[in-house]
Amino acid sequence: MKKLLLSFALALAALAPAVHAAEDGIHWDKAPNMTNDMPALQDGARIFVNYCLSCHSAAYMRFNRLKDIGLTDQQVKDNLLFTTDKVGDTMKSAIDPKQAKDWFGANPPDLTLVARSRAGHGGSGPDYLYTFLRTFYRDPAKATGWNNLTFPNVGMPNVLWQLQGEREPVFEVSQEHGHETKVFKGWKQVTPGTMTPVQFDQAVAHLVGYLQWMSEPAQNARVRVGVWVMLFLLMFTVFAWRLNAAYWKDVR
């Protein structure tokens, strides 16, 4: 038993530097909260279907649930459905899992709950996604031709590169105790995209807002109901306190 515990402790110690290095990567930018902005959510749904759904599924979300963000069934049919899909279907990717594994090394994960599962010490899940989608850069050494500062050596290519253009990260190199240290300082635009940097950041914010909404479509209703419940409990507490005082005034 002692040998088993010792082996487990040594394994954790060996993994710690790698985990620490991953967590101490680039700073996560704060994602704008778009979950109450219906036009932004609709644009995010459009971007998701056009750029993400070809590889990533959202198997726990149905197309007809998009009515909650102001779209009609007809709008969904006309703009967001593939020819073989129906409004009541779940959002399944078009890619074959075996081909995906051959191309990317693994089957692309389902994105239904990604905005909730990616939270960490650097911020919320939306913060991670907002930073991740904006930190791709060209890397000829990778099979996909792309790398990412937020998720180094990721197997995913930059599917939004035509919108963003191609950029290179700029680092400040310094020597500390005989070791070379690189600190990220910014970006150098190599080729322009179809969007300006401000427009691209806004498009990513819309996409992340949609992913956040998709991870819990009832969250806004839950918050509204929660506010009314808290107000009711506050009023009930006041009435109960005064009623208790009235019951006990003669006893005292």
N, C-alpha and C positions, 0 to 999 in steps of 0.2 A: 504493500500500500504506500509506504514511504517513497519507494522508487517511482511509483506511478505519479504521485504528487510532485516529486522533484522533476520528473520528465515534463509534466504539464507546466510547471513554473518556468522551466528553461524554454519551452516552446513559446510561452507568452512573452518572455524577455526577448526572444529572437524576433517576434512579430512586432514588438513595440516600436522600434525605430521606423519601420515601414509605415505603420499606422500613424505615428506622429508626423512623419513627413507628408503623408497624404492630407492630414487634417490641417497642417500648417501651410497649405498652399495659398493660392491667390485669395485675397479678401472677397467675400461674397457681397455683391451690391444689393441694396434693398429693393425688392420688387414692388412696383406700384400696386395698390389694391384695386383690382378692376371687377370684383365679383358683383358689384351693384350697377355696373355700367353696361347696359344691354347692347348698345352698338359695338362696344369694345369686345364683349363676349361673342357676339355674332361674327365679328371679324376674326377673332381667335379661333372659332369653330371652323371658319373657312380655311384659315392657314393650316390648322390641324389636319383637316381632310385632304388638302392639296399636297402637303409636304411631309406629314408624319404617318398617315394611315396606310401608305403603301408598304411600310415595313413594320410599324408598331400597331398593335391592336389596342382597343379599349373595350374589352370583351364584357365588361359589366355596365356598359352604357348603351342605351338604345337611341337610335336616331330620333324617334318621336319625343324623347325627353327634351330635345332642343326647343320644344314649344315653351319650356319654362324660361327661355331667354328671349322670347318674343318672335320666334320663327313659326310660320305655319307649316303644316304638312306639305303643302304644295311648294313652298319655298325650299324645304328640305329636299323634296324630290327633284326639283329643277336645278339646284345648285350644289348639293352635297352628297348625292347618292350616285354610286356606280350603276351601270345599266342593269345588273343582275340583283341589286339590293332592293329591299323593301323598307318602308318607314319604320316598321316594327322590329327590324333586325338589329342585332348588336353590331358595334363597330369592330369588324374583323379586318385584319390586314390582308392585302392581296398577295403577299410574298409567301412562297413555299418555305416552311420551316427548315427543310433539309438544305435548300439553296442558301437560305440566310446563314445557316451555320457554316457552310462552305465559304461564303463571301466574307462574313464578319467575324467568324470564329465562335459565334454563339447566336442563338435565336434572339432577336430584339425583344426586350421585355414589354409586357403589357403596361400601358400608361394610365389606366383608369385611376389608380391611387398614387401615382408617382409624386404628386405635389404634397402628399401627406407622408410618404415613406422616406423622402430625401432630406428631411430636417436634420440638422446637426448642430454642433457647437458654433458653427459659422453663421447660423441663421435658420430661417424657416425653409420648408421645401420650395416654395415659390422663389425665395432668394437664391437658392442653389440653381434652380432651373433658369432663372433670369440671367445669372452670371454664366452658367455653362453654355447656353445657346449663343452668347456674345463673345466667347473667348476661343473660338476655333482659329487655327492658323495652318498654313501650308507646311507639310512635312514630307518631303519625297521619300524619306526612309520608311514611312508607314505604308502598309498595303493599300489603305484607302486614300493615301495622299494628304491626309489631314491629321492634326493632333489638337489637343485642347489643354489650356492652362489649368482649368478647374478640375478636369479629369484626365490626367496625363495618360497617354497610350490607349485612349478609348478606341474601341473598334468601330465607332460610328463616324461616317463622313459628315461634312458640313452641308446638310441638305439646303440650307438657306444662303449658300455662298453667292448665288446670283443676285440676291437682294442686297447682301452686305458688301460684296466685292472680296478681294483678297487682301489680307493684312499680315504684317509680321510683328511679333512682340519685340519690344525694345527693353533691354536689360542693362542695369548698371553693375559692372563686374568689379569686385573688390577682393583683396586678400586679407584673410583673418586667420592668424595662427598657422600660416602655411597652407591654408585651404582656400580655394577660390569660391566666392559666394556671389550668386547672381540674384539681383533684386529687380522685380518687374517694375518698369517705369511708365509704360504706355504702349501705344500702337503706332505703327507706320503703315499708312494705306499704300498698297502696291498697285492694285487695280480697282477702279470704282465699281460699285454695284448699281443696281437700278434704283436704289433708295439712298438718301443721304443718311449719315450716321444717326441723326435725330429721328428720322422716319423709321429706320431699322430698329432702333431701341424701342420705339412706340409699338411697332409690329410684334416684336418679341414680348413686350408687356401684355399685349392683347392675347397672344398665344398662351403665355403663362397664366394670365387671368382665367382663360378658358380651362386650362388644366387644373387650376385650383378649384374652379366651380365644379368641374366634372368629378373631382375626387369626393365632393360632398354637395350634391345639388341642393339639398335642403338646408344648407348652413345659414343662408340669409333668413329663411323662415324661422329656423331654430333660434337665431339671435333675437328676432323681433318678438317671438313668443316668450323668450326668456326675459326680455325687458318688462313685458306686461306681467309676467309671473312675479318678478321681483317687486314691481310696484304694488301688486295685489297683496303680497306677503307683508310689505311695509305698512300698508293701510290696515291690514288685518291685525298686525302687531299693535298698532296704536289703539284700535278698537278693543282688542283683548286686554291691553294694559288698563284702559279706562274702565272696562267692565269689571275687571278683577278688583280695582280700587273701590268701585261701587258696592260689590258684594261684601267686601271686608271692612267697610267703614264703620258699620254698626258693631261688629265683633270687637274691633279695637277699642 
